[in-house]
Amino acid sequence: MNNRRTFLKNSALALGASCLSSYSLKAESIANRSKIEIQQGDIILFQGDSITDNGRSRDNMLHNDSQALGRGYAMLAASTLLQRHAEKNIKVYNRGISGNKVPQLQDRWQSDCIDISPSVLSILVGVNDYWHTRNGNYEGTPQLYKEQYQKLLDTTLKNLPSVKLIIGEPFAVKNVKHVDDSWFPEFADYQRVAHEIAKEYSAILLPYQSIFDKATDRSAGDYWTTDGVHTSLAGANLMAQHWLDCFR
């Protein structure tokens, strides 16, 4: 009996070690897969609202062009990525449009996403889905935001099944012009949806709220944003650096 107990105990320990080892390998493999490796000829598309738009020339449909990429995080991130991977002939586009909510992205998705056929798609949308409800001009809810976002991504994956997704968490920096305590906790529900969407669609999540919250420990909110939502030059660079961390 003692021998049997010893055998069972040793077997359990061995099994536990095996499971732990398998788990560790799995965790490591997931960690490795969590970053995107740039491939030859990759097409990278930035999508979203004014934070992504940031003054880009909307008549300019060129890739890798400073006017077409705007003056914000998309241009800063693209310029670094293009320099790092000069040998890979990548193309970077920006199709963010100021004021957009998820429904506006849906309306223009064929021409401004599907037809471009990105291999990497980065989306930052959601602040207007909440902000525009504050003046009574839009009857959105976190649930509607989620349902519309899901439909957008379902359409995307149906047409571009191998696209790699980056989901930016909508963010707001408190006590800077438009953003005060009344934004929370309601706006946080939209942020929660972005987290859920990223998990559901196996996307990389960029937690911009915590990124900016930590940044305000270094300097005041109005150093990073001009109005609580739109970034200063420092804020745009902060976003770009974290966006670049999504890549190996």
C-alpha atoms as a printed R data frame, in Angstrom:
    type eleno elety resid chain resno       x      y       z
1   ATOM     1    CA   MET     A     1   0.000  0.000   0.000
2   ATOM     2    CA   ASN     A     2   2.811  2.401   0.907
3   ATOM     3    CA   ASN     A     3   4.570  1.577  -2.330
4   ATOM     4    CA   ARG     A     4   1.343  2.276  -4.238
5   ATOM     5    CA   ARG     A     5   0.910  5.608  -2.442
6   ATOM     6    CA   THR     A     6   4.510  6.507  -3.183
7   ATOM     7    CA   PHE     A     7   4.010  5.574  -6.821
8   ATOM     8    CA   LEU     A     8   0.815  7.643  -7.080
9   ATOM     9    CA   LYS     A     9   2.465 10.590  -5.314
10  ATOM    10    CA   ASN     A    10   5.492 10.453  -7.595
11  ATOM    11    CA   SER     A    11   3.255 10.063 -10.640
12  ATOM    12    CA   ALA     A    12   1.206 13.076  -9.598
13  ATOM    13    CA   LEU     A    13   4.338 15.134  -9.077
14  ATOM    14    CA   ALA     A    14   5.650 14.069 -12.470
15  ATOM    15    CA   LEU     A    15   2.331 14.872 -14.103
16  ATOM    16    CA   GLY     A    16   2.252 18.240 -12.341
17  ATOM    17    CA   ALA     A    17   5.754 19.016 -13.509
18  ATOM    18    CA   SER     A    18   4.815 17.948 -17.022
19  ATOM    19    CA   CYS     A    19   1.684 20.117 -16.987
20  ATOM    20    CA   LEU     A    20   3.649 23.042 -15.549
21  ATOM    21    CA   SER     A    21   6.290 22.595 -18.221
22  ATOM    22    CA   SER     A    22   3.608 22.414 -20.937
23  ATOM    23    CA   TYR     A    23   1.898 25.455 -19.470
24  ATOM    24    CA   SER     A    24   5.168 27.368 -19.363
25  ATOM    25    CA   LEU     A    25   5.898 26.511 -22.976
26  ATOM    26    CA   LYS     A    26   2.373 27.469 -23.941
27  ATOM    27    CA   ALA     A    27   2.634 30.750 -22.058
28  ATOM    28    CA   GLU     A    28   5.973 31.483 -23.677
29  ATOM    29    CA   SER     A    29   4.566 30.620 -27.099
30  ATOM    30    CA   ILE     A    30   1.586 32.931 -26.513
31  ATOM    31    CA   ALA     A    31   3.948 35.688 -25.362
32  ATOM    32    CA   ASN     A    32   6.027 35.269 -28.500
33  ATOM    33    CA   ARG     A    33   2.941 35.289 -30.688
34  ATOM    34    CA   SER     A    34   1.616 38.397 -28.983
35  ATOM    35    CA   LYS     A    35   3.985 40.572 -30.997
36  ATOM    36    CA   ILE     A    36   3.731 40.990 -34.738
37  ATOM    37    CA   GLU     A    37   6.661 40.167 -36.982
38  ATOM    38    CA   ILE     A    38   6.844 42.394 -40.036
39  ATOM    39    CA   GLN     A    39   6.806 40.405 -43.266
40  ATOM    40    CA   GLN     A    40   7.994 41.301 -46.736
41  ATOM    41    CA   GLY     A    41   5.417 43.488 -48.463
42  ATOM    42    CA   ASP     A    42   3.180 43.975 -45.412
43  ATOM    43    CA   ILE     A    43   0.390 46.541 -45.731
44  ATOM    44    CA   ILE     A    44  -0.352 48.387 -42.488
45  ATOM    45    CA   LEU     A    45  -3.500 50.442 -42.049
46  ATOM    46    CA   PHE     A    46  -4.326 52.918 -39.284
47  ATOM    47    CA   GLN     A    47  -8.054 53.484 -38.752
48  ATOM    48    CA   GLY     A    48 -10.063 55.578 -36.345
49  ATOM    49    CA   ASP     A    49 -11.149 59.110 -35.540
50  ATOM    50    CA   SER     A    50  -9.409 62.501 -35.171
51  ATOM    51    CA   ILE     A    51  -6.673 61.141 -32.906
52  ATOM    52    CA   THR     A    52  -5.540 58.963 -35.804
53  ATOM    53    CA   ASP     A    53  -6.491 61.473 -38.524
54  ATOM    54    CA   ASN     A    54  -4.520 64.336 -36.932
55  ATOM    55    CA   GLY     A    55  -4.598 66.681 -39.900
56  ATOM    56    CA   ARG     A    56  -3.809 64.198 -42.658
57  ATOM    57    CA   SER     A    57  -4.557 65.256 -46.228
58  ATOM    58    CA   ARG     A    58  -7.670 63.237 -47.041
59  ATOM    59    CA   ASP     A    59  -7.265 63.840 -50.766
60  ATOM    60    CA   ASN     A    60  -3.891 62.140 -50.585
61  ATOM    61    CA   MET     A    61  -4.353 58.376 -50.789
62  ATOM    62    CA   LEU     A    62  -0.649 57.556 -51.052
63  ATOM    63    CA   HIS     A    63   1.134 55.175 -48.731
64  ATOM    64    CA   ASN     A    64   4.316 56.128 -46.836
65  ATOM    65    CA   ASP     A    65   3.606 59.821 -47.415
66  ATOM    66    CA   SER     A    66   3.881 62.335 -44.575
67  ATOM    67    CA   GLN     A    67   0.886 64.408 -45.699
68  ATOM    68    CA   ALA     A    68  -1.249 61.295 -46.099
69  ATOM    69    CA   LEU     A    69  -0.204 60.021 -42.668
70  ATOM    70    CA   GLY     A    70  -0.974 63.230 -40.750
71  ATOM    71    CA   ARG     A    71   0.863 64.811 -37.838
72  ATOM    72    CA   GLY     A    72   0.073 62.379 -35.050
73  ATOM    73    CA   TYR     A    73   1.012 58.989 -33.673
74  ATOM    74    CA   ALA     A    74   0.295 57.212 -36.981
75  ATOM    75    CA   MET     A    75   2.917 59.258 -38.827
76  ATOM    76    CA   LEU     A    76   5.450 59.000 -35.999
77  ATOM    77    CA   ALA     A    77   5.009 55.236 -35.702
78  ATOM    78    CA   ALA     A    78   5.038 54.749 -39.469
79  ATOM    79    CA   SER     A    79   8.258 56.715 -39.933
80  ATOM    80    CA   THR     A    80  10.056 54.540 -37.397
81  ATOM    81    CA   LEU     A    81   8.633 51.307 -38.798
82  ATOM    82    CA   LEU     A    82   9.604 52.271 -42.346
83  ATOM    83    CA   GLN     A    83  13.151 53.048 -41.246
84  ATOM    84    CA   ARG     A    84  13.509 49.843 -39.239
85  ATOM    85    CA   HIS     A    85  12.244 47.646 -42.063
86  ATOM    86    CA   ALA     A    86  13.540 49.460 -45.128
87  ATOM    87    CA   GLU     A    87  14.371 46.165 -46.819
88  ATOM    88    CA   LYS     A    88  10.826 44.756 -46.520
89  ATOM    89    CA   ASN     A    89   8.979 47.116 -48.853
90  ATOM    90    CA   ILE     A    90   6.092 47.739 -46.479
91  ATOM    91    CA   LYS     A    91   3.255 50.151 -47.162
92  ATOM    92    CA   VAL     A    92   1.594 52.230 -44.440
93  ATOM    93    CA   TYR     A    93  -1.755 53.988 -44.849
94  ATOM    94    CA   ASN     A    94  -3.823 56.236 -42.583
95  ATOM    95    CA   ARG     A    95  -7.589 56.398 -43.026
96  ATOM    96    CA   GLY     A    96  -8.624 57.940 -39.700
97  ATOM    97    CA   ILE     A    97 -11.350 60.601 -40.016
98  ATOM    98    CA   SER     A    98 -12.117 63.251 -37.409
99  ATOM    99    CA   GLY     A    99 -15.442 62.830 -35.627
100 ATOM   100    CA   ASN     A   100 -15.912 59.202 -36.615
101 ATOM   101    CA   LYS     A   101 -17.697 56.668 -34.486
102 ATOM   102    CA   VAL     A   102 -17.947 52.962 -35.284
103 ATOM   103    CA   PRO     A   103 -21.012 53.497 -37.572
104 ATOM   104    CA   GLN     A   104 -19.010 55.882 -39.778
105 ATOM   105    CA   LEU     A   105 -16.233 53.302 -40.022
106 ATOM   106    CA   GLN     A   106 -18.836 50.744 -41.094
107 ATOM   107    CA   ASP     A   107 -20.136 53.076 -43.812
108 ATOM   108    CA   ARG     A   108 -16.724 53.488 -45.430
109 ATOM   109    CA   TRP     A   109 -15.145 50.141 -44.565
110 ATOM   110    CA   GLN     A   110 -15.132 48.656 -48.061
111 ATOM   111    CA   SER     A   111 -13.143 51.462 -49.663
112 ATOM   112    CA   ASP     A   112 -11.135 52.496 -46.616
113 ATOM   113    CA   CYS     A   113 -10.161 49.046 -45.371
114 ATOM   114    CA   ILE     A   114 -11.191 45.987 -47.375
115 ATOM   115    CA   ASP     A   115 -10.038 47.391 -50.726
116 ATOM   116    CA   ILE     A   116  -6.648 48.290 -49.204
117 ATOM   117    CA   SER     A   117  -6.226 44.647 -48.051
118 ATOM   118    CA   PRO     A   118  -4.097 45.353 -44.976
119 ATOM   119    CA   SER     A   119  -2.095 42.539 -43.427
120 ATOM   120    CA   VAL     A   120  -1.962 44.568 -40.184
121 ATOM   121    CA   LEU     A   121  -4.964 46.654 -39.114
122 ATOM   122    CA   SER     A   122  -4.770 49.100 -36.202
123 ATOM   123    CA   ILE     A   123  -8.065 50.596 -34.963
124 ATOM   124    CA   LEU     A   124  -8.563 53.313 -32.358
125 ATOM   125    CA   VAL     A   125 -12.225 54.287 -32.062
126 ATOM   126    CA   GLY     A   126 -14.675 54.849 -29.233
127 ATOM   127    CA   VAL     A   127 -14.139 58.244 -27.668
128 ATOM   128    CA   ASN     A   128 -16.722 59.848 -29.988
129 ATOM   129    CA   ASP     A   129 -19.105 56.947 -29.425
130 ATOM   130    CA   TYR     A   130 -19.271 58.204 -25.856
131 ATOM   131    CA   TRP     A   131 -18.461 61.918 -26.247
132 ATOM   132    CA   HIS     A   132 -21.227 62.559 -28.766
133 ATOM   133    CA   THR     A   133 -23.836 61.243 -26.332
134 ATOM   134    CA   ARG     A   134 -23.021 64.054 -23.908
135 ATOM   135    CA   ASN     A   135 -24.613 66.767 -26.038
136 ATOM   136    CA   GLY     A   136 -27.665 64.676 -26.949
137 ATOM   137    CA   ASN     A   137 -26.707 64.376 -30.618
138 ATOM   138    CA   TYR     A   138 -26.103 60.649 -30.474
139 ATOM   139    CA   GLU     A   139 -27.970 57.903 -28.650
140 ATOM   140    CA   GLY     A   140 -25.137 55.461 -28.252
141 ATOM   141    CA   THR     A   141 -24.521 52.962 -25.474
142 ATOM   142    CA   PRO     A   142 -21.604 50.692 -24.594
143 ATOM   143    CA   GLN     A   143 -23.675 47.725 -25.798
144 ATOM   144    CA   LEU     A   144 -24.354 49.374 -29.157
145 ATOM   145    CA   TYR     A   145 -20.664 50.234 -29.450
146 ATOM   146    CA   LYS     A   146 -19.818 46.589 -28.858
147 ATOM   147    CA   GLU     A   147 -22.361 45.214 -31.319
148 ATOM   148    CA   GLN     A   148 -21.281 47.617 -34.065
149 ATOM   149    CA   TYR     A   149 -17.608 46.920 -33.396
150 ATOM   150    CA   GLN     A   150 -18.230 43.175 -33.593
151 ATOM   151    CA   LYS     A   151 -20.012 43.542 -36.933
152 ATOM   152    CA   LEU     A   152 -17.137 45.673 -38.234
153 ATOM   153    CA   LEU     A   153 -14.577 43.045 -37.276
154 ATOM   154    CA   ASP     A   154 -16.738 40.169 -38.527
155 ATOM   155    CA   THR     A   155 -16.851 41.871 -41.921
156 ATOM   156    CA   THR     A   156 -13.107 42.452 -41.761
157 ATOM   157    CA   LEU     A   157 -12.233 38.845 -40.970
158 ATOM   158    CA   LYS     A   158 -14.653 37.496 -43.547
159 ATOM   159    CA   ASN     A   159 -12.783 39.431 -46.230
160 ATOM   160    CA   LEU     A   160  -9.303 39.419 -44.679
161 ATOM   161    CA   PRO     A   161  -9.091 36.218 -42.631
162 ATOM   162    CA   SER     A   162  -5.346 36.474 -41.947
163 ATOM   163    CA   VAL     A   163  -5.220 40.130 -40.952
164 ATOM   164    CA   LYS     A   164  -3.432 40.874 -37.678
165 ATOM   165    CA   LEU     A   165  -5.418 43.199 -35.420
166 ATOM   166    CA   ILE     A   166  -4.337 45.928 -33.019
167 ATOM   167    CA   ILE     A   167  -7.125 47.454 -30.923
168 ATOM   168    CA   GLY     A   168  -6.444 50.771 -29.233
169 ATOM   169    CA   GLU     A   169  -8.322 51.444 -26.007
170 ATOM   170    CA   PRO     A   170 -10.176 54.781 -26.205
171 ATOM   171    CA   PHE     A   171  -8.772 57.142 -23.598
172 ATOM   172    CA   ALA     A   172  -9.417 60.478 -21.909
173 ATOM   173    CA   VAL     A   173  -7.082 62.480 -19.699
174 ATOM   174    CA   LYS     A   174  -8.945 63.933 -16.729
175 ATOM   175    CA   ASN     A   175  -9.042 67.601 -15.826
176 ATOM   176    CA   VAL     A   176  -7.894 68.817 -19.217
177 ATOM   177    CA   LYS     A   177 -10.451 71.089 -20.925
178 ATOM   178    CA   HIS     A   178 -13.311 68.850 -22.157
179 ATOM   179    CA   VAL     A   179 -12.655 65.926 -19.807
180 ATOM   180    CA   ASP     A   180 -13.725 66.077 -16.182
181 ATOM   181    CA   ASP     A   181 -14.834 63.594 -13.538
182 ATOM   182    CA   SER     A   182 -18.307 63.352 -15.088
183 ATOM   183    CA   TRP     A   183 -16.830 61.242 -17.895
184 ATOM   184    CA   PHE     A   184 -16.284 58.403 -15.462
185 ATOM   185    CA   PRO     A   185 -17.354 55.731 -14.761
186 ATOM   186    CA   GLU     A   186 -19.590 55.746 -17.879
187 ATOM   187    CA   PHE     A   187 -16.718 56.163 -20.344
188 ATOM   188    CA   ALA     A   188 -14.951 53.271 -18.617
189 ATOM   189    CA   ASP     A   189 -17.730 50.986 -19.916
190 ATOM   190    CA   TYR     A   190 -16.630 51.772 -23.468
191 ATOM   191    CA   GLN     A   191 -13.050 51.016 -22.508
192 ATOM   192    CA   ARG     A   192 -14.143 47.696 -21.033
193 ATOM   193    CA   VAL     A   193 -15.803 46.870 -24.359
194 ATOM   194    CA   ALA     A   194 -12.535 47.560 -26.203
195 ATOM   195    CA   HIS     A   195 -10.797 45.092 -23.902
196 ATOM   196    CA   GLU     A   196 -13.510 42.493 -24.520
197 ATOM   197    CA   ILE     A   197 -13.345 43.049 -28.270
198 ATOM   198    CA   ALA     A   198  -9.569 42.596 -28.304
199 ATOM   199    CA   LYS     A   199  -9.874 39.336 -26.379
200 ATOM   200    CA   GLU     A   200 -12.746 38.032 -28.499
201 ATOM   201    CA   TYR     A   201 -10.929 38.690 -31.773
202 ATOM   202    CA   SER     A   202  -7.431 37.679 -30.593
203 ATOM   203    CA   ALA     A   203  -6.142 41.195 -31.161
204 ATOM   204    CA   ILE     A   204  -3.294 42.994 -29.457
205 ATOM   205    CA   LEU     A   205  -4.744 45.531 -27.018
206 ATOM   206    CA   LEU     A   206  -3.080 48.900 -26.502
207 ATOM   207    CA   PRO     A   207  -4.209 50.053 -23.024
208 ATOM   208    CA   TYR     A   208  -3.928 53.764 -23.738
209 ATOM   209    CA   GLN     A   209  -5.833 54.867 -20.634
210 ATOM   210    CA   SER     A   210  -3.293 53.358 -18.257
211 ATOM   211    CA   ILE     A   211  -0.480 54.569 -20.522
212 ATOM   212    CA   PHE     A   212  -1.674 58.173 -20.191
213 ATOM   213    CA   ASP     A   213  -2.525 57.753 -16.508
214 ATOM   214    CA   LYS     A   214   1.091 56.745 -15.855
215 ATOM   215    CA   ALA     A   215   2.353 59.576 -18.032
216 ATOM   216    CA   THR     A   216   0.561 62.129 -15.844
217 ATOM   217    CA   ASP     A   217   2.825 61.036 -12.978
218 ATOM   218    CA   ARG     A   218   5.666 62.543 -15.015
219 ATOM   219    CA   SER     A   219   3.949 65.704 -16.222
220 ATOM   220    CA   ALA     A   220   0.467 67.268 -16.090
221 ATOM   221    CA   GLY     A   221  -2.321 66.091 -18.367
222 ATOM   222    CA   ASP     A   222  -2.167 69.182 -20.558
223 ATOM   223    CA   TYR     A   223   1.423 68.287 -21.416
224 ATOM   224    CA   TRP     A   224   0.184 65.112 -23.117
225 ATOM   225    CA   THR     A   225  -3.150 66.286 -24.559
226 ATOM   226    CA   THR     A   226  -4.496 69.604 -25.747
227 ATOM   227    CA   ASP     A   227  -8.067 69.039 -24.553
228 ATOM   228    CA   GLY     A   228  -8.119 65.719 -22.701
229 ATOM   229    CA   VAL     A   229  -8.629 63.721 -25.889
230 ATOM   230    CA   HIS     A   230  -6.390 65.015 -28.686
231 ATOM   231    CA   THR     A   231  -2.679 64.589 -28.206
232 ATOM   232    CA   SER     A   232   0.123 67.103 -27.994
233 ATOM   233    CA   LEU     A   233   3.377 66.277 -29.761
234 ATOM   234    CA   ALA     A   234   4.590 64.503 -26.614
235 ATOM   235    CA   GLY     A   235   1.330 62.565 -26.355
236 ATOM   236    CA   ALA     A   236   1.476 61.521 -29.995
237 ATOM   237    CA   ASN     A   237   5.009 60.243 -29.479
238 ATOM   238    CA   LEU     A   238   3.916 58.392 -26.341
239 ATOM   239    CA   MET     A   239   1.208 56.634 -28.350
240 ATOM   240    CA   ALA     A   240   3.577 55.857 -31.211
241 ATOM   241    CA   GLN     A   241   6.212 54.310 -28.948
242 ATOM   242    CA   HIS     A   242   3.680 51.990 -27.335
243 ATOM   243    CA   TRP     A   243   2.196 51.132 -30.724
244 ATOM   244    CA   LEU     A   244   5.653 50.160 -31.971
245 ATOM   245    CA   ASP     A   245   5.984 47.831 -28.970
246 ATOM   246    CA   CYS     A   246   3.360 45.634 -30.665
247 ATOM   247    CA   PHE     A   247   6.059 44.544 -33.109
248 ATOM   248    CA   ARG     A   248   9.110 42.335 -32.716
